[in-house]
């Protein structure tokens, strides 16, 4: 499979998302909110991951709904404290439609935080490991992004056109259904490139061991989701914020609402800021210091935004030299986000919009959590128990109740409901502020050029040790460079791109001398004189392996041999020799490195019969050392890159050839610095 173009996002380079300060507020809103409107189930919106869980073998609605309840209980310890960027992981029952059987499906808008997408992949793998009757499919607006992650190791037959319904997580492992298997089925049309879902599930149920993805493919995908669930805590950033007491009370009940508030502030426009002139919901008079838990992506979005509050709002900032200036600034921005959310509320009554955590479904869910030791032995009614219970209620409402409900409760409605139903004591918040834990260090926002280079090399598996070791440089073989370039030039490129010569599934490029000689004899005739070695070297760079071209050339050559007399062939050879002599006296001819005299002694012997004049001329026409010139030009071009990316390093590294640093240039730079 030809590797597809680079994805629209490169999430392995930096922890913080790209800054959008160069965009106006309406442009940011259009860029991020527009896709959200298209993020329905099956919609091809931007930054949306779609997932489906199918029953392998006999199943039905009862089986799938039972699995959904079990999945919700099993994932609660992981997801209760998780903060999603835009939308949570949700599963709902989807009845059969057309060729697609009934299944559990959902979609998650992950926005700027691509780690949410890969966390979904991790969850799907764990679900299929815990529920072996289910097989999972996952894709996004890029298509089969799991295959994109392992593009360097995919078989040649696998392409974007035939990859649909082939990639599954089953029993905790990645499976790829081969092309041959689907073509051999009687119910599959020969013209159909991809199998139907039902056909793929039948194959998985009977012969799943045969369809296990190759080890390099699985390793590439599993490396991307390695580190979970410990990675969840590492993705959080805790910072001090000076916030209105109402927001502190809301975040204690629903910590995940911080994501909606950050997004509201990040995507603000002039209409949104009208509500922030008076702050009817969260006035600045009663503010307290507290610790807020963000994800690193949310924290970076909030910190990177430059914003000055309206004077009428009452939110003032101390001098930048103030020790708590950052806490004041973060609190001011977060308060604007919460006020914007509340200004968009429908002002409906809480009972009509909020799903209360009550009834048999909640009781069954809560009992399942207790059986799985979710509360970790905490005494019922204790502070830690109540904190875990609030997170469980939040998770139940977001991922269980809303998944089956057609009514979506806006964050603003939920905030206003919490304010009406929650009592809080400002004095208690002030006492807590006196003994807050230290906030996390945010030095991860700053990345040095060396760190960036290291990240790029690690992300592309191109990390190699330094070449400063003299012994390593002595072992370096420059012949590899010349051979790599020759093999690359002799490859045939298509509209899909140029293929690298030394891929794992191809043999080394070879050159058939006999076939080449016979081809020359057909062109020039058996009695033709020996070609100049320069011409021979040039011809060696071409590949005569294409059968169609050989047949066509052979036919043309037979016709030309009938038409062209020997005199014309001799005249052509003389013309070529004259051209070589003329170029030898120019700067072009002198710019090439020629072979040593010993290498061309045979030619000198054959030219003795031509007389003294031709001897002098032939001495000047010493054959060009093609390999030496090639390597010299490549090294000169590589040195001119000055350590940056360039054509020479890009081509050679794609073929597995890594040039060492220019030791002479390094020594010169050190001397100049001293």
VEXDREN-2710 file (C-alpha; in Angstrom, 1 decimal):
% VEXDREN-2710
k/r/px/py/pz
1/UNK/0.0/0.0/0.0
2/UNK/1.4/3.3/-1.0
3/UNK/1.8/5.5/2.1
4/UNK/-0.9/8.1/2.1
5/UNK/-0.2/11.8/2.4
6/UNK/0.7/13.2/5.8
7/UNK/-2.3/13.5/8.1
8/UNK/-3.7/16.9/8.9
9/UNK/-2.3/16.8/12.4
10/UNK/1.0/15.6/13.8
11/UNK/0.3/14.8/17.4
12/UNK/3.7/13.3/18.4
13/UNK/5.7/16.5/18.0
14/UNK/4.3/18.9/20.7
15/UNK/2.2/18.5/23.8
16/UNK/0.4/21.8/23.2
17/UNK/-1.9/22.4/20.2
18/UNK/-1.1/24.8/17.5
19/UNK/-1.8/28.4/18.4
20/UNK/-4.7/30.0/16.5
21/UNK/-4.1/33.5/17.7
22/UNK/-3.5/34.5/14.0
23/UNK/-7.2/33.7/13.3
24/UNK/-10.0/36.0/14.2
25/UNK/-12.6/34.8/16.7
26/UNK/-15.2/34.0/13.9
27/UNK/-12.6/32.1/12.0
28/UNK/-11.7/30.0/15.0
29/UNK/-15.4/29.3/15.6
30/UNK/-15.9/28.4/12.0
31/UNK/-12.8/26.1/12.0
32/UNK/-13.9/24.3/15.2
33/UNK/-17.6/24.6/15.6
34/UNK/-18.5/23.9/11.9
35/UNK/-17.3/20.3/12.1
36/UNK/-19.2/19.8/15.4
37/UNK/-22.4/20.4/13.5
38/UNK/-21.6/17.6/11.2
39/UNK/-20.5/15.2/13.9
40/UNK/-23.6/13.1/13.9
41/UNK/-23.3/9.3/13.8
42/UNK/-21.7/8.4/10.5
43/UNK/-21.2/12.0/9.4
44/UNK/-17.9/12.8/7.7
45/UNK/-17.1/15.7/10.1
46/UNK/-13.6/16.9/10.8
47/UNK/-11.8/15.6/13.9
48/UNK/-14.5/13.0/14.6
49/UNK/-13.8/9.3/15.4
50/UNK/-16.5/6.7/14.6
51/UNK/-16.6/3.3/16.3
52/UNK/-18.9/0.3/16.0
53/UNK/-19.0/-2.9/18.0
54/UNK/-20.5/-6.0/16.2
55/UNK/-21.5/-9.3/17.6
56/UNK/-19.4/-12.1/16.1
57/UNK/-21.6/-15.1/15.7
58/UNK/-25.2/-15.4/16.9
59/UNK/-26.4/-12.3/18.7
60/UNK/-29.3/-9.9/18.9
61/UNK/-30.5/-6.7/20.6
62/UNK/-30.6/-8.3/24.0
63/UNK/-27.0/-9.5/23.8
64/UNK/-25.8/-6.0/22.6
65/UNK/-27.7/-4.1/25.2
66/UNK/-26.4/-6.4/27.9
67/UNK/-22.8/-5.9/26.6
68/UNK/-23.4/-2.1/26.7
69/UNK/-24.3/-2.2/30.4
70/UNK/-21.3/-4.4/31.1
71/UNK/-19.0/-2.0/29.1
72/UNK/-20.3/1.0/31.0
73/UNK/-19.6/-0.6/34.4
74/UNK/-16.2/-1.9/33.3
75/UNK/-15.0/1.4/31.9
76/UNK/-16.4/3.6/34.8
77/UNK/-13.1/3.6/36.8
78/UNK/-11.2/4.8/33.7
79/UNK/-13.8/7.3/32.3
80/UNK/-15.3/8.8/35.5
81/UNK/-12.3/11.1/36.0
82/UNK/-11.4/11.5/32.4
83/UNK/-11.7/15.0/30.8
84/UNK/-12.7/14.9/27.2
85/UNK/-11.9/17.8/24.8
86/UNK/-15.2/18.0/23.1
87/UNK/-17.4/14.9/23.4
88/UNK/-17.2/11.7/25.6
89/UNK/-17.0/8.1/24.5
90/UNK/-20.6/6.9/24.2
91/UNK/-22.2/3.7/22.9
92/UNK/-25.8/3.2/21.9
93/UNK/-27.7/0.4/20.3
94/UNK/-28.1/0.9/16.5
95/UNK/-30.7/-1.3/14.7
96/UNK/-29.9/-3.1/11.5
97/UNK/-29.9/-0.9/8.4
98/UNK/-29.3/-2.2/4.8
99/UNK/-26.2/-4.4/4.7
100/UNK/-25.0/-3.2/8.2
101/UNK/-26.2/-5.5/11.0
102/UNK/-27.3/-4.3/14.4
103/UNK/-24.5/-3.1/16.6
104/UNK/-23.3/-0.7/19.3
105/UNK/-22.1/2.5/17.8
106/UNK/-21.0/6.0/18.6
107/UNK/-18.8/8.9/17.5
108/UNK/-16.6/11.3/19.5
109/UNK/-15.6/14.8/18.4
110/UNK/-12.1/15.1/19.8
111/UNK/-11.2/18.6/18.4
112/UNK/-7.6/19.7/18.9
113/UNK/-6.8/16.9/21.3
114/UNK/-5.9/13.9/19.2
115/UNK/-5.0/11.9/22.3
116/UNK/-8.8/11.5/22.8
117/UNK/-9.0/9.6/19.5
118/UNK/-6.2/7.2/20.5
119/UNK/-7.7/6.8/23.9
120/UNK/-10.9/5.6/22.2
121/UNK/-8.7/3.1/20.3
122/UNK/-7.3/1.8/23.6
123/UNK/-10.9/1.5/25.0
124/UNK/-12.0/-0.5/22.0
125/UNK/-9.1/-2.9/22.3
126/UNK/-9.8/-3.4/26.0
127/UNK/-13.6/-3.9/25.3
128/UNK/-12.9/-6.7/22.7
129/UNK/-10.5/-8.3/25.1
130/UNK/-13.1/-8.3/27.9
131/UNK/-16.0/-9.2/25.7
132/UNK/-14.7/-11.8/23.2
133/UNK/-18.1/-11.9/21.4
134/UNK/-17.6/-8.4/20.1
135/UNK/-15.5/-7.1/17.2
136/UNK/-14.7/-3.4/16.9
137/UNK/-14.3/-1.2/13.8
138/UNK/-12.9/2.4/14.1
139/UNK/-12.2/5.1/11.6
140/UNK/-12.3/8.9/11.2
141/UNK/-12.5/11.5/8.5
142/UNK/-9.0/10.4/7.3
143/UNK/-10.4/6.9/6.8
144/UNK/-8.6/3.9/8.2
145/UNK/-6.2/5.8/10.4
146/UNK/-4.9/2.6/12.1
147/UNK/-3.5/1.6/8.7
148/UNK/-2.1/5.1/8.2
149/UNK/-0.2/4.7/11.5
150/UNK/1.4/1.5/10.1
151/UNK/1.6/2.6/6.5
152/UNK/5.3/1.6/6.2
153/UNK/4.5/-2.1/7.0
154/UNK/1.3/-2.7/5.0
155/UNK/1.2/-5.3/2.2
156/UNK/1.1/-4.0/-1.3
157/UNK/-2.4/-5.2/-2.1
158/UNK/-4.0/-3.1/0.7
159/UNK/-5.1/0.3/-0.6
160/UNK/-7.6/3.0/0.5
161/UNK/-10.0/1.7/-2.2
162/UNK/-10.2/-1.8/-0.8
163/UNK/-9.6/-1.4/3.0
164/UNK/-13.2/-0.9/4.1
165/UNK/-14.5/-3.5/6.5
166/UNK/-11.1/-5.3/6.7
167/UNK/-9.6/-3.9/9.9
168/UNK/-11.0/-5.1/13.2
169/UNK/-10.1/-5.4/16.9
170/UNK/-11.2/-8.9/17.9
171/UNK/-10.3/-10.6/21.2
172/UNK/-7.9/-7.7/22.0
173/UNK/-5.8/-8.1/18.8
174/UNK/-5.7/-6.3/15.5
175/UNK/-7.0/-8.3/12.5
176/UNK/-6.8/-7.6/8.8
177/UNK/-8.9/-9.7/6.4
178/UNK/-6.8/-10.5/3.3
179/UNK/-8.0/-9.7/-0.2
180/UNK/-7.9/-13.3/-1.4
181/UNK/-10.3/-14.4/1.2
182/UNK/-13.1/-12.0/0.2
183/UNK/-12.6/-12.7/-3.5
184/UNK/-13.0/-16.5/-3.0
185/UNK/-16.4/-16.1/-1.4
186/UNK/-19.4/-17.0/-3.5
187/UNK/-21.5/-14.1/-2.3
188/UNK/-18.9/-11.5/-3.1
189/UNK/-19.1/-9.8/-6.5
190/UNK/-15.8/-9.9/-8.4
191/UNK/-15.9/-6.1/-8.9
192/UNK/-16.4/-5.4/-5.2
193/UNK/-13.1/-4.3/-3.7
194/UNK/-14.2/-4.5/0.0
195/UNK/-16.2/-7.2/1.8
196/UNK/-19.5/-6.6/3.4
197/UNK/-19.6/-6.4/7.2
198/UNK/-21.6/-9.6/7.6
199/UNK/-19.1/-11.4/5.4
200/UNK/-16.1/-10.1/7.4
201/UNK/-17.8/-11.1/10.7
202/UNK/-18.4/-14.7/9.4
203/UNK/-14.7/-15.0/8.5
204/UNK/-13.6/-13.7/11.9
205/UNK/-15.9/-16.1/13.7
206/UNK/-14.4/-19.2/11.9
207/UNK/-10.8/-18.3/11.0
208/UNK/-9.7/-15.3/13.1
209/UNK/-6.3/-16.8/13.9
210/UNK/-5.4/-16.7/10.2
211/UNK/-6.3/-13.0/9.9
212/UNK/-4.1/-11.7/12.7
213/UNK/-2.3/-8.6/11.5
214/UNK/1.5/-8.9/10.9
215/UNK/3.7/-8.2/13.9
216/UNK/5.1/-4.9/12.6
217/UNK/1.6/-3.6/11.9
218/UNK/0.4/-4.5/15.3
219/UNK/3.5/-3.1/17.0
220/UNK/3.1/0.3/15.2
221/UNK/-0.6/0.6/16.3
222/UNK/0.0/-0.8/19.9
223/UNK/2.9/1.6/20.4
224/UNK/0.6/4.5/19.7
225/UNK/-1.8/3.4/22.5
226/UNK/0.9/2.2/24.9
227/UNK/1.0/3.7/28.4
228/UNK/-2.7/3.6/29.1
229/UNK/-4.3/3.8/31.7
230/UNK/-1.3/5.4/33.5
231/UNK/-1.1/7.9/30.7
232/UNK/-4.4/9.4/31.7
233/UNK/-3.0/11.0/34.9
234/UNK/0.1/12.2/32.9
235/UNK/-2.2/14.1/30.5
236/UNK/-3.6/16.3/33.3
237/UNK/-2.3/19.6/34.4
238/UNK/-3.3/21.2/37.8
239/UNK/-3.1/24.9/38.1
240/UNK/-4.2/27.6/40.6
241/UNK/-7.1/29.8/39.4
242/UNK/-8.7/32.8/41.1
243/UNK/-12.4/32.1/40.4
244/UNK/-15.9/33.1/41.5
245/UNK/-17.2/30.9/44.2
246/UNK/-20.1/29.7/42.1
247/UNK/-17.7/28.3/39.5
248/UNK/-15.7/26.6/42.2
249/UNK/-18.8/24.9/43.4
250/UNK/-19.8/23.8/39.9
251/UNK/-16.3/22.3/39.2
252/UNK/-16.4/20.4/42.5
253/UNK/-19.6/18.7/41.2
254/UNK/-18.7/18.4/37.5
255/UNK/-14.9/18.7/36.9
256/UNK/-15.4/17.8/33.2
257/UNK/-17.3/21.1/32.6
258/UNK/-13.9/22.9/32.5
259/UNK/-13.5/21.6/28.9
260/UNK/-16.7/23.2/27.7
261/UNK/-15.8/26.5/29.4
262/UNK/-12.3/26.5/27.8
263/UNK/-13.8/25.8/24.4
264/UNK/-16.4/28.6/24.9
265/UNK/-13.6/31.1/25.7
266/UNK/-11.3/29.8/23.0
267/UNK/-14.0/30.1/20.3
268/UNK/-15.5/33.3/21.5
269/UNK/-16.8/36.0/19.1
270/UNK/-18.0/39.6/19.7
271/UNK/-21.6/38.3/20.2
272/UNK/-20.4/36.0/23.0
273/UNK/-18.5/38.8/24.7
274/UNK/-21.6/41.0/25.1
275/UNK/-22.7/38.7/27.9
276/UNK/-19.3/39.3/29.6
277/UNK/-19.8/43.1/30.1
278/UNK/-21.9/42.7/33.2
279/UNK/-21.4/39.1/34.4
280/UNK/-24.9/38.4/35.7
281/UNK/-24.2/34.8/36.6
282/UNK/-20.6/34.9/37.9
283/UNK/-19.8/38.4/39.2
284/UNK/-16.2/39.0/40.3
285/UNK/-17.0/40.1/43.8
286/UNK/-16.8/36.7/45.5
287/UNK/-13.7/35.1/44.1
288/UNK/-11.5/32.5/45.8
289/UNK/-8.3/30.7/45.0
290/UNK/-8.7/27.1/44.0
291/UNK/-7.0/24.3/42.1
292/UNK/-8.4/23.4/38.7
293/UNK/-7.6/20.2/36.8
294/UNK/-7.1/20.7/33.0
295/UNK/-5.8/18.5/30.3
296/UNK/-2.6/19.7/28.9
297/UNK/-4.4/20.6/25.7
298/UNK/-7.0/22.7/27.5
299/UNK/-4.4/24.4/29.6
300/UNK/-2.3/25.3/26.6
301/UNK/-5.4/26.7/24.8
302/UNK/-6.2/28.9/27.8
303/UNK/-2.7/30.1/28.4
304/UNK/-1.8/30.9/24.8
305/UNK/-4.9/33.2/24.3
306/UNK/-4.1/36.9/24.7
307/UNK/-7.2/38.6/26.1
308/UNK/-7.9/41.9/27.9
309/UNK/-11.3/41.9/29.8
310/UNK/-13.9/44.7/29.4
311/UNK/-13.6/47.4/32.0
312/UNK/-17.3/47.1/32.7
313/UNK/-16.9/43.5/33.7
314/UNK/-15.2/44.2/37.0
315/UNK/-12.4/41.7/36.3
316/UNK/-9.1/43.4/36.9
317/UNK/-5.6/41.9/36.7
318/UNK/-2.6/42.7/39.0
319/UNK/0.7/43.7/37.5
320/UNK/2.5/40.9/35.6
321/UNK/5.2/40.9/38.3
322/UNK/2.6/39.8/40.9
323/UNK/3.4/36.3/42.1
324/UNK/-0.2/35.2/41.5
325/UNK/-0.7/37.0/38.2
326/UNK/-1.1/33.7/36.2
327/UNK/-3.7/32.5/38.6
328/UNK/-5.7/35.7/38.2
329/UNK/-5.4/35.6/34.4
330/UNK/-6.4/31.9/34.2
331/UNK/-9.4/32.6/36.5
332/UNK/-10.5/35.6/34.5
333/UNK/-10.4/33.6/31.2
334/UNK/-12.2/30.6/32.7
335/UNK/-14.9/32.9/34.2
336/UNK/-15.5/34.4/30.8
337/UNK/-16.0/30.8/29.4
338/UNK/-18.5/29.9/32.0
339/UNK/-20.4/33.1/31.6
340/UNK/-20.6/32.6/27.8
341/UNK/-22.0/29.1/28.3
342/UNK/-24.7/30.3/30.7
343/UNK/-25.7/33.1/28.3
344/UNK/-26.6/30.5/25.7
345/UNK/-28.8/28.5/28.2
346/UNK/-32.4/28.0/27.2
347/UNK/-33.4/29.0/30.8
348/UNK/-35.6/25.9/31.0
349/UNK/-36.5/24.3/34.3
350/UNK/-34.0/21.8/35.7
351/UNK/-36.6/19.0/35.8
352/UNK/-37.2/19.2/32.0
353/UNK/-33.6/19.2/31.0
354/UNK/-31.6/17.2/33.6
355/UNK/-31.5/13.5/33.8
356/UNK/-31.6/12.7/37.5
357/UNK/-29.4/9.8/38.8
358/UNK/-32.3/7.7/40.0
359/UNK/-34.3/4.7/39.0
360/UNK/-33.5/1.0/38.4
361/UNK/-30.9/1.7/35.7
362/UNK/-28.8/3.9/38.0
363/UNK/-29.2/1.5/40.9
364/UNK/-28.0/-1.4/38.8
365/UNK/-25.1/0.7/37.5
366/UNK/-24.1/1.8/41.1
367/UNK/-24.3/-1.8/42.3
368/UNK/-22.0/-2.9/39.5
369/UNK/-19.5/-0.2/40.5
370/UNK/-19.5/-1.4/44.1
371/UNK/-18.9/-5.0/43.0
372/UNK/-15.9/-3.8/41.0
373/UNK/-14.5/-2.0/44.1
374/UNK/-14.9/1.4/42.4
375/UNK/-15.0/3.2/45.7
376/UNK/-11.8/1.5/46.9
377/UNK/-13.1/0.7/50.4
378/UNK/-14.0/4.3/51.2
379/UNK/-16.6/4.7/53.9
380/UNK/-20.0/5.7/52.5
381/UNK/-20.6/9.5/53.1
382/UNK/-16.9/10.3/53.5
383/UNK/-15.4/13.2/51.4
384/UNK/-13.5/10.8/49.1
385/UNK/-16.6/8.6/48.7
386/UNK/-18.7/11.6/47.7
387/UNK/-16.1/12.8/45.3
388/UNK/-16.0/9.4/43.6
389/UNK/-19.8/9.3/43.6
390/UNK/-20.0/12.7/41.9
391/UNK/-17.7/11.5/39.2
392/UNK/-19.7/8.3/38.7
393/UNK/-22.9/10.4/38.4
394/UNK/-21.3/12.7/35.8
395/UNK/-20.1/9.6/33.9
396/UNK/-23.5/8.0/34.1
397/UNK/-25.3/11.1/32.7
398/UNK/-22.7/11.7/30.0
399/UNK/-22.1/8.2/28.7
400/UNK/-25.1/6.1/29.7
401/UNK/-28.2/8.2/30.0
402/UNK/-27.4/10.6/27.2
403/UNK/-26.4/7.8/24.9
404/UNK/-30.0/6.5/24.9
405/UNK/-31.7/10.0/25.0
406/UNK/-32.6/12.1/22.1
407/UNK/-32.5/15.3/24.2
408/UNK/-29.0/16.9/24.5
409/UNK/-28.5/19.0/27.6
410/UNK/-26.3/22.0/26.9
411/UNK/-23.4/22.8/29.3
412/UNK/-25.0/26.1/30.1
413/UNK/-28.2/24.4/31.3
414/UNK/-26.2/21.9/33.4
415/UNK/-24.3/24.8/35.0
416/UNK/-27.4/26.7/35.9
417/UNK/-29.0/23.6/37.2
418/UNK/-26.0/22.9/39.5
419/UNK/-26.1/26.4/40.8
420/UNK/-29.7/26.0/41.7
421/UNK/-29.4/22.7/43.4
422/UNK/-26.0/23.0/45.1
423/UNK/-25.3/24.9/48.3
424/UNK/-21.8/26.1/49.1
425/UNK/-20.0/28.1/51.7
426/UNK/-17.6/30.8/50.6
427/UNK/-15.8/30.7/54.0
428/UNK/-15.1/27.0/53.5
429/UNK/-13.6/27.7/50.1
430/UNK/-11.4/30.4/51.6
431/UNK/-10.1/28.0/54.3
432/UNK/-9.3/25.4/51.6
433/UNK/-7.5/28.1/49.6
434/UNK/-5.1/28.7/52.5
435/UNK/-3.6/25.1/52.1
436/UNK/-3.8/24.4/48.4
437/UNK/-1.3/21.9/47.0
438/UNK/1.4/23.1/44.6
439/UNK/0.4/23.5/41.0
440/UNK/2.1/21.6/38.3
441/UNK/5.1/22.9/36.4
442/UNK/4.2/24.1/32.9
443/UNK/7.7/24.0/31.4
444/UNK/6.4/21.3/29.0
445/UNK/4.9/24.2/27.0
446/UNK/8.4/25.3/26.0
447/UNK/10.3/22.9/23.6
448/UNK/13.9/23.6/22.6
449/UNK/15.0/23.0/19.0
450/UNK/17.0/20.0/20.1
451/UNK/14.0/18.5/21.8
452/UNK/11.9/19.0/18.7
453/UNK/14.5/17.3/16.5
454/UNK/14.6/14.4/18.9
455/UNK/10.8/14.1/18.9
456/UNK/10.7/14.2/15.1
457/UNK/13.3/11.4/14.9
458/UNK/11.5/9.2/17.5
459/UNK/8.1/9.8/15.8
460/UNK/9.5/8.5/12.5
461/UNK/11.6/5.7/13.9
462/UNK/14.7/7.4/12.5
463/UNK/16.6/7.9/15.8
464/UNK/20.2/7.0/15.3
465/UNK/23.2/7.5/17.6
466/UNK/25.6/10.3/17.0
467/UNK/28.3/9.7/14.4
468/UNK/31.1/11.5/16.3
469/UNK/32.8/8.1/17.0
470/UNK/35.8/7.9/14.7
471/UNK/35.6/4.1/14.6
472/UNK/32.0/4.3/13.3
473/UNK/32.9/6.7/10.6
474/UNK/35.8/4.5/9.4
475/UNK/33.3/1.6/9.0
476/UNK/31.0/3.8/6.9
477/UNK/30.8/2.5/3.3
478/UNK/30.3/5.2/0.7
479/UNK/29.6/2.5/-1.9
480/UNK/26.2/2.1/-0.3
481/UNK/25.4/5.7/-1.3
482/UNK/26.2/5.2/-4.9
483/UNK/24.4/1.8/-5.1
484/UNK/21.3/3.3/-3.5
485/UNK/21.1/6.1/-5.9
486/UNK/21.6/3.8/-8.9
487/UNK/18.8/1.5/-7.7
488/UNK/16.5/4.4/-7.0
489/UNK/17.0/5.9/-10.5
490/UNK/16.4/2.5/-12.2
491/UNK/13.0/2.2/-10.5
492/UNK/9.8/3.0/-12.3
493/UNK/7.6/5.7/-10.8
494/UNK/3.9/5.9/-11.3
495/UNK/1.1/8.4/-10.5
496/UNK/1.2/7.0/-6.9
497/UNK/4.8/8.0/-6.4
498/UNK/8.3/6.5/-6.7
499/UNK/9.0/3.2/-5.0
500/UNK/12.0/2.9/-2.8
501/UNK/14.4/0.2/-4.0
502/UNK/15.3/-1.6/-0.8
503/UNK/11.9/-2.3/0.8
504/UNK/11.6/-5.4/2.9
505/UNK/9.6/-7.3/0.3
506/UNK/11.8/-6.7/-2.7
507/UNK/15.1/-8.2/-3.8
508/UNK/18.2/-6.1/-4.5
509/UNK/18.3/-4.5/-7.9
510/UNK/20.6/-6.5/-10.3
511/UNK/22.0/-5.8/-13.7
512/UNK/22.2/-8.4/-16.4
513/UNK/25.3/-7.8/-18.5
514/UNK/24.5/-10.4/-21.2
515/UNK/21.1/-8.9/-21.9
516/UNK/22.6/-5.4/-22.0
517/UNK/25.3/-6.5/-24.5
518/UNK/22.8/-8.3/-26.7
519/UNK/20.6/-5.1/-26.8
520/UNK/23.6/-3.1/-27.9
521/UNK/24.4/-5.6/-30.6
522/UNK/20.9/-5.4/-32.0
523/UNK/21.2/-1.6/-32.1
524/UNK/24.7/-1.1/-33.5
525/UNK/25.3/-4.4/-35.2
526/UNK/27.7/-7.3/-34.3
527/UNK/30.7/-5.6/-36.1
528/UNK/30.2/-2.2/-34.5
529/UNK/33.1/-0.7/-32.6
530/UNK/33.3/-0.6/-28.8
531/UNK/31.3/2.2/-27.2
532/UNK/33.0/4.8/-25.1
533/UNK/33.1/3.8/-21.5
534/UNK/31.3/7.0/-20.5
535/UNK/28.3/6.0/-22.6
536/UNK/28.4/2.5/-21.2
537/UNK/28.3/3.9/-17.6
538/UNK/25.4/6.1/-18.5
539/UNK/23.5/3.2/-20.0
540/UNK/24.0/1.1/-16.9
541/UNK/21.8/3.5/-15.0
542/UNK/18.7/2.4/-16.9
543/UNK/16.6/-0.6/-16.4
544/UNK/15.8/-2.8/-19.4
545/UNK/13.6/-5.1/-17.5
546/UNK/10.3/-3.8/-18.8
547/UNK/9.0/-6.5/-21.2
548/UNK/6.7/-4.3/-23.2
549/UNK/9.4/-1.7/-23.8
550/UNK/11.9/-4.5/-24.8
551/UNK/9.5/-5.9/-27.4
552/UNK/8.8/-2.5/-28.8
553/UNK/12.5/-1.5/-28.9
554/UNK/13.4/-4.9/-30.5
555/UNK/10.9/-4.3/-33.3
556/UNK/12.2/-0.8/-33.9
557/UNK/15.8/-2.0/-33.8
558/UNK/15.1/-4.7/-36.4
559/UNK/13.6/-2.1/-38.7
560/UNK/16.4/0.4/-38.2
561/UNK/19.0/-2.3/-39.0
562/UNK/17.4/-2.9/-42.3
563/UNK/17.3/0.8/-43.2
564/UNK/20.5/2.2/-41.7
565/UNK/23.7/1.1/-43.6
566/UNK/27.0/0.4/-41.8
567/UNK/28.3/3.7/-43.0
568/UNK/25.7/5.7/-41.2
569/UNK/26.3/3.8/-38.0
570/UNK/30.0/4.6/-38.3
571/UNK/29.2/8.2/-38.9
572/UNK/27.1/8.3/-35.8
573/UNK/29.9/6.8/-33.7
574/UNK/32.3/9.4/-35.1
575/UNK/29.9/12.2/-34.3
576/UNK/29.7/10.9/-30.7
577/UNK/33.5/10.7/-30.4
578/UNK/33.8/14.3/-31.7
579/UNK/31.3/15.5/-29.2
580/UNK/33.3/13.9/-26.4
581/UNK/36.6/15.5/-27.5
582/UNK/35.0/18.9/-27.8
583/UNK/33.5/18.7/-24.3
584/UNK/36.8/17.5/-22.8
585/UNK/38.4/20.9/-23.5
586/UNK/35.5/22.8/-21.6
587/UNK/34.9/23.5/-18.0
588/UNK/32.1/20.9/-18.1
589/UNK/34.6/18.1/-19.0
590/UNK/37.2/19.2/-16.5
591/UNK/34.5/19.3/-13.7
592/UNK/34.2/15.5/-13.6
593/UNK/36.5/13.2/-11.7
594/UNK/38.0/10.6/-14.2
595/UNK/39.2/7.1/-13.6
596/UNK/42.8/6.2/-12.9
597/UNK/45.0/5.4/-15.9
598/UNK/45.2/1.8/-14.9
599/UNK/41.5/1.5/-15.3
600/UNK/41.6/2.6/-18.9
601/UNK/44.8/0.9/-20.0
602/UNK/42.9/-1.5/-22.2
603/UNK/41.4/1.4/-24.1
604/UNK/44.8/3.1/-24.5
605/UNK/46.2/-0.1/-26.0
606/UNK/43.5/-0.4/-28.6
607/UNK/43.9/3.2/-29.6
608/UNK/47.7/3.0/-30.5
609/UNK/47.0/2.2/-34.1
610/UNK/45.3/5.6/-34.6
611/UNK/48.6/7.6/-34.5
612/UNK/50.2/10.1/-32.1
613/UNK/47.5/12.8/-32.5
614/UNK/44.7/10.5/-31.5
615/UNK/46.8/9.1/-28.6
616/UNK/47.0/12.6/-27.1
617/UNK/43.3/13.1/-27.6
618/UNK/42.4/9.7/-26.1
619/UNK/44.6/10.6/-23.1
620/UNK/42.3/13.5/-22.5
621/UNK/39.2/11.3/-22.9
622/UNK/39.9/9.2/-19.8
623/UNK/36.6/7.6/-18.7
624/UNK/34.6/9.4/-16.1
625/UNK/34.4/7.8/-12.6
626/UNK/30.6/7.8/-12.3
627/UNK/30.5/6.5/-8.8
628/UNK/33.0/9.0/-7.5
629/UNK/31.2/11.9/-9.1
630/UNK/27.9/10.7/-7.8
631/UNK/29.1/10.4/-4.2
632/UNK/31.1/13.7/-4.4
633/UNK/28.0/15.6/-5.6
634/UNK/25.8/14.1/-3.0
635/UNK/28.2/14.9/-0.2
636/UNK/28.5/18.4/-1.5
637/UNK/24.8/18.8/-1.6
638/UNK/24.4/17.3/1.9
639/UNK/27.0/19.6/3.3
640/UNK/25.2/22.6/1.8
641/UNK/22.1/21.6/3.8
642/UNK/24.0/22.7/7.0
643/UNK/22.2/20.1/9.1
644/UNK/18.7/21.0/7.8
645/UNK/16.4/18.9/5.7
646/UNK/17.1/18.8/2.0
647/UNK/16.8/16.7/-1.1
648/UNK/19.9/14.6/-0.5
649/UNK/19.1/13.6/3.1
650/UNK/15.4/13.0/2.3
651/UNK/16.1/10.7/-0.6
652/UNK/18.9/8.7/1.1
653/UNK/17.1/8.4/4.4
654/UNK/14.0/7.1/2.7
655/UNK/16.2/4.2/1.4
656/UNK/17.7/3.5/4.8
657/UNK/21.0/5.4/4.1
658/UNK/22.1/7.9/6.8
659/UNK/25.1/10.1/6.1
660/UNK/27.3/11.2/9.1
661/UNK/27.8/14.8/10.0
662/UNK/30.6/16.7/8.1
663/UNK/33.4/16.4/10.6
664/UNK/35.5/19.1/8.8
665/UNK/32.6/21.6/8.9
666/UNK/32.0/20.8/12.6
667/UNK/35.7/21.4/13.4
668/UNK/35.6/24.7/11.4
669/UNK/32.6/25.9/13.3
670/UNK/34.1/25.1/16.6
671/UNK/37.3/26.9/15.7
672/UNK/35.3/30.0/14.6
673/UNK/33.3/30.0/17.8
674/UNK/36.4/29.8/19.9
END
